[in-house]
C-alpha cells in the first residue's frame, strides 16, 4: 500500500513472476488473505470454528467455509481485495515480503492501481505545490517517500521513515530494504561489491544548494551492516557537476556511494514510469554512478 499525503492508494498485485511460479490475485487471496481470515476466526471463536475428532479436539477453520461465508454477503473480486488490503495492510506487506525475494522482474503493467498515469501526474503536482523551507519539511519528506516507493517497488521495499540508529542519537529520513534480484540495486553488491543491504535516503527541502555537510551527514549513517548506499533528495542543485565531484570524493575515500536526485529527476521519472517502468530510473542511476565512480 502506497501512502501519499495521508491518502492510502491500494496497490493490488496482478502478476508477480518468480523463479518457480506466478503470483496472481487468486494466489494472494488463497495463500495470504484466507490464512489471515482463518486466524481471525480462530481468535474470535466464530461460528465457523470446528473441532477435529481427536483426543485433543483441536480447533480449525476451513478456507472453503470462509469463502462460502464471504460469498453470502458480497462478491469476491478486485474491489473486495482492494478494500481488504486497505483494512488489513499487514497482509499485503506479508505478501510482498514473501514474494519479492524470488522476483525476477516486475513491469508496471503487473501492478494494478487506480490509474497509474493519473497518480504520477498527481505526485508531480503535489511536489510542485510544496514550497522550499523547513516549515514544509515534513510534507516534502512524506511526498518523497510516496514517490520513491511507487518508482522502486518491488526492487526496494518496506520503507521506514525516521529510522533511529546509534541508540536514537541519529535518524535516517527514509530506509528501504534492498530486495532487488536484477537491475541497478542488484548490481551494487553483486557487480560493484558495494554493501547495499539497505538504501538510505535523506530529504532536504532547502531553498539553497546542499553541500559537504549534507553529504557527511548521510555518509555518517553508513556501516558495513546497514550498507553504504544513499540517496540525497533535494529541490535543485545549481552547480550539479561540482556536487557530483563532492559525491565522487566521498566514494573514492571509501565512505560510501551517494547519488543525488532533484525535483526535475523525480518528475521526469514519474512522467516516463507509466510507459516504460523501472527502465526510467535504472538508466538514470547507472549514468549517475558512472559520473561519480569514473571522475
C-alpha positions as CSV (number, residue, x, y, z in Angstrom):
1,X,0.0,0.0,0.0
2,X,1.3,3.4,-1.0
3,X,0.6,6.4,1.3
4,X,0.7,9.8,-0.3
5,X,-0.3,13.0,1.6
6,X,-2.0,10.8,4.2
7,X,-4.1,9.2,1.4
8,X,-3.9,5.4,1.1
9,X,-3.5,4.2,-2.5
10,X,-4.1,0.5,-3.0
11,X,-1.5,-1.5,-5.0
12,X,-3.2,-4.8,-6.0
13,X,-0.8,-7.4,-7.4
14,X,-2.0,-8.8,-10.7
15,X,1.0,-10.9,-11.6
16,X,4.4,-11.3,-10.0
17,X,6.8,-13.6,-11.8
18,X,9.1,-15.7,-9.7
19,X,11.7,-18.4,-10.4
20,X,9.2,-21.2,-9.6
21,X,5.7,-19.8,-10.1
22,X,3.5,-16.8,-10.9
23,X,1.8,-15.0,-8.0
24,X,-1.7,-13.8,-9.0
25,X,-4.6,-12.1,-7.3
26,X,-6.1,-15.5,-6.8
27,X,-3.0,-16.8,-5.0
28,X,-2.8,-13.6,-2.9
29,X,-6.3,-14.3,-1.8
30,X,-5.8,-18.1,-1.3
31,X,-2.5,-18.0,0.5
32,X,-2.5,-14.7,2.4
33,X,-6.0,-13.3,2.7
34,X,-7.6,-16.6,3.6
35,X,-4.7,-17.6,6.0
36,X,-5.3,-14.3,7.8
37,X,-9.0,-14.8,8.0
38,X,-8.6,-18.3,9.3
39,X,-6.5,-17.0,12.2
40,X,-9.1,-14.2,12.9
41,X,-12.0,-16.7,13.1
42,X,-10.0,-18.8,15.5
43,X,-9.1,-15.8,17.5
44,X,-12.7,-14.7,18.0
45,X,-14.0,-18.3,18.1
46,X,-16.6,-17.5,15.4
47,X,-19.4,-19.8,14.2
48,X,-17.0,-21.2,11.5
49,X,-14.8,-22.8,14.1
50,X,-14.9,-26.6,14.2
51,X,-13.2,-29.2,16.2
52,X,-11.3,-32.2,15.0
53,X,-12.3,-35.7,16.0
54,X,-9.3,-36.5,18.0
55,X,-8.5,-36.6,21.7
56,X,-7.3,-33.0,21.7
57,X,-10.4,-31.7,20.0
58,X,-8.2,-29.3,18.0
59,X,-10.0,-26.2,16.7
60,X,-9.8,-25.4,13.0
61,X,-11.5,-23.3,10.2
62,X,-11.6,-24.4,6.6
63,X,-10.9,-22.0,3.8
64,X,-13.9,-23.3,2.0
65,X,-16.2,-22.2,4.8
66,X,-14.6,-18.8,4.9
67,X,-15.1,-18.3,1.1
68,X,-18.7,-19.5,1.4
69,X,-19.4,-17.2,4.3
70,X,-18.0,-14.2,2.3
71,X,-19.9,-15.0,-0.9
72,X,-23.2,-15.0,1.1
73,X,-22.7,-11.2,1.7
74,X,-20.5,-9.9,-1.1
75,X,-18.7,-10.8,-4.3
76,X,-15.1,-11.6,-4.1
77,X,-13.4,-9.5,-6.8
78,X,-10.6,-7.0,-7.2
79,X,-12.7,-4.3,-5.4
80,X,-13.2,-6.7,-2.5
81,X,-9.4,-7.4,-2.4
82,X,-8.6,-3.7,-2.5
83,X,-10.9,-3.0,0.4
84,X,-9.5,-5.9,2.4
85,X,-5.9,-4.6,1.7
86,X,-7.0,-1.2,2.9
87,X,-8.4,-2.6,6.1
88,X,-5.5,-5.0,6.7
89,X,-2.3,-3.6,5.2
90,X,-0.2,-6.0,7.2
91,X,-1.4,-8.9,5.0
92,X,-0.2,-7.2,1.8
93,X,3.1,-6.4,3.4
94,X,3.5,-10.1,4.3
95,X,2.6,-10.9,0.7
96,X,5.3,-8.5,-0.7
97,X,8.0,-9.8,1.7
98,X,7.3,-13.4,0.8
99,X,7.2,-13.0,-2.9
100,X,9.6,-10.2,-3.7
101,X,12.7,-12.2,-2.7
102,X,12.1,-14.6,-5.6
103,X,11.4,-11.8,-8.0
104,X,13.0,-11.8,-11.4
105,X,11.2,-8.9,-13.0
106,X,8.0,-6.9,-12.5
107,X,6.8,-4.4,-15.0
108,X,4.4,-1.6,-14.1
109,X,1.8,-3.5,-16.1
110,X,2.0,-6.2,-13.5
111,X,0.7,-3.9,-10.7
112,X,-2.8,-2.7,-10.9
113,X,-3.6,0.7,-9.3
114,X,-6.3,3.2,-9.8
115,X,-4.9,4.8,-13.0
116,X,-1.1,4.8,-12.8
117,X,-0.7,7.7,-15.1
118,X,-3.0,9.9,-13.1
119,X,-1.2,9.0,-9.9
120,X,2.1,10.0,-11.4
121,X,0.6,13.3,-12.5
122,X,-0.8,13.9,-9.0
123,X,2.6,13.3,-7.4
124,X,4.2,15.8,-9.8
125,X,1.6,18.4,-9.0
126,X,2.0,17.6,-5.3
127,X,5.7,18.0,-5.5
128,X,5.4,21.4,-7.3
129,X,3.0,22.7,-4.7
130,X,5.5,22.3,-1.8
131,X,7.5,25.5,-1.1
132,X,11.1,25.1,-0.1
133,X,11.8,25.7,3.6
134,X,11.9,24.0,7.0
135,X,8.3,24.7,7.6
136,X,7.3,22.3,4.8
137,X,10.0,19.7,5.5
138,X,7.5,17.1,6.8
139,X,5.1,17.2,3.8
140,X,8.1,17.2,1.5
141,X,9.6,14.1,3.3
142,X,6.2,12.3,3.0
143,X,5.8,13.1,-0.6
144,X,9.3,11.9,-1.5
145,X,8.6,8.7,0.4
146,X,5.5,8.1,-1.7
147,X,7.2,8.9,-5.0
148,X,10.2,6.6,-4.3
149,X,8.0,3.8,-3.0
150,X,6.0,3.9,-6.2
151,X,9.0,4.1,-8.5
152,X,11.2,1.5,-6.8
153,X,8.7,-1.2,-5.7
154,X,9.4,-4.2,-5.6
155,X,13.2,-3.6,-6.1
156,X,13.3,-1.6,-2.9
157,X,10.6,-2.4,-0.4
158,X,9.4,-2.0,3.3
159,X,10.2,1.8,3.5
160,X,10.7,3.1,7.0
161,X,10.5,6.7,8.0
162,X,12.8,8.3,10.6
163,X,14.7,5.1,11.3
164,X,16.7,5.5,14.6
165,X,20.3,4.4,14.8
166,X,23.0,4.7,17.4
167,X,20.6,4.3,20.3
168,X,18.4,7.1,18.9
169,X,21.1,9.7,18.6
170,X,20.9,9.7,14.8
171,X,18.0,9.2,12.4
172,X,17.7,8.3,8.7
173,X,14.8,10.1,6.9
174,X,13.8,7.0,4.8
175,X,15.3,3.5,4.8
176,X,14.4,0.9,2.2
177,X,15.2,-2.8,2.2
178,X,17.1,-3.8,-0.9
179,X,15.1,-6.7,-2.3
180,X,16.3,-6.4,-5.9
181,X,17.1,-9.5,-7.9
182,X,18.0,-7.6,-11.1
183,X,18.8,-4.0,-12.2
184,X,20.9,-1.3,-10.6
185,X,20.2,-2.0,-7.0
186,X,21.1,-5.7,-7.5
187,X,24.4,-4.8,-9.3
188,X,25.5,-2.6,-6.4
189,X,26.6,-5.5,-4.3
190,X,26.8,-8.3,-6.9
191,X,28.8,-6.4,-9.6
192,X,30.4,-3.5,-7.8
193,X,31.0,-5.0,-4.4
194,X,29.2,-2.2,-2.5
195,X,27.4,-3.1,0.7
196,X,23.7,-2.4,0.0
197,X,21.5,-4.3,2.4
198,X,19.6,-1.1,2.9
199,X,19.2,2.0,0.8
200,X,19.2,5.2,2.9
201,X,17.6,8.4,1.8
202,X,18.0,12.0,3.2
203,X,15.4,14.6,2.1
204,X,16.4,18.3,2.1
205,X,13.7,20.8,1.4
206,X,16.2,23.6,1.1
207,X,15.9,26.8,-0.9
208,X,19.7,26.7,-1.2
209,X,22.2,24.2,-2.6
210,X,23.2,21.3,-0.4
211,X,26.9,20.8,0.1
212,X,29.6,18.9,2.1
213,X,27.8,18.9,5.5
214,X,24.7,17.2,4.0
215,X,27.0,14.6,2.3
216,X,28.9,14.0,5.5
217,X,25.6,13.6,7.4
218,X,24.4,10.8,5.1
219,X,27.7,9.0,4.9
220,X,27.8,9.1,8.7
221,X,24.8,6.8,8.7
222,X,26.6,4.2,6.6
223,X,28.1,1.0,8.0
224,X,29.1,-2.5,6.8
225,X,25.9,-3.9,8.3
226,X,23.5,-1.2,7.2
227,X,25.1,-0.7,3.8
228,X,27.0,2.2,2.2
229,X,24.5,3.4,-0.4
230,X,22.4,6.5,0.0
231,X,20.3,9.0,-2.0
232,X,20.2,12.7,-1.1
233,X,17.0,14.2,-2.5
234,X,16.6,18.0,-2.8
235,X,14.8,20.6,-4.8
236,X,17.6,21.8,-7.1
237,X,21.4,22.0,-7.4
238,X,22.8,25.0,-9.2
239,X,26.2,23.5,-9.9
240,X,25.4,19.8,-10.5
241,X,28.8,19.0,-11.8
242,X,30.5,20.3,-8.7
243,X,28.1,18.3,-6.4
244,X,28.9,15.1,-8.3
245,X,32.6,15.8,-7.7
246,X,31.8,16.0,-4.0
247,X,30.0,12.7,-4.2
248,X,33.0,11.3,-6.0
249,X,35.3,12.4,-3.2
250,X,33.1,10.6,-0.7
251,X,33.1,7.5,-2.9
252,X,36.9,7.5,-3.5
253,X,37.5,7.9,0.2
254,X,35.5,4.6,0.6
255,X,32.9,6.4,2.7
256,X,30.1,5.2,0.5
257,X,28.1,5.9,-2.6
258,X,25.7,8.9,-2.5
259,X,23.6,9.6,-5.5
260,X,21.8,13.0,-5.8
261,X,18.2,13.4,-7.1
262,X,16.5,16.7,-7.7
263,X,12.9,17.7,-8.5
264,X,13.5,17.5,-12.2
265,X,14.8,14.0,-11.9
266,X,11.7,12.8,-9.9
267,X,9.3,14.5,-12.3
268,X,11.0,13.0,-15.4
269,X,10.9,9.5,-13.9
270,X,7.2,9.9,-13.0
271,X,6.4,11.1,-16.5
272,X,8.1,8.0,-18.0
273,X,7.2,5.4,-15.4
274,X,3.7,4.6,-16.5
275,X,5.1,3.9,-20.0
276,X,8.5,2.2,-19.5
277,X,8.5,1.2,-15.8
278,X,11.8,0.8,-13.9
279,X,13.9,1.4,-17.0
280,X,13.4,5.1,-16.5
281,X,15.3,5.2,-13.2
282,X,17.6,2.2,-13.8
283,X,19.3,4.1,-16.7
284,X,19.5,7.3,-14.7
285,X,21.1,5.7,-11.7
286,X,23.6,3.8,-13.9
287,X,24.6,7.0,-15.6
288,X,24.9,8.9,-12.4
289,X,27.0,6.1,-10.8
290,X,29.4,6.3,-13.7
291,X,29.7,10.1,-13.3
292,X,30.6,9.6,-9.6
293,X,32.9,6.5,-9.9
294,X,34.8,7.3,-13.0
295,X,35.6,11.0,-12.3
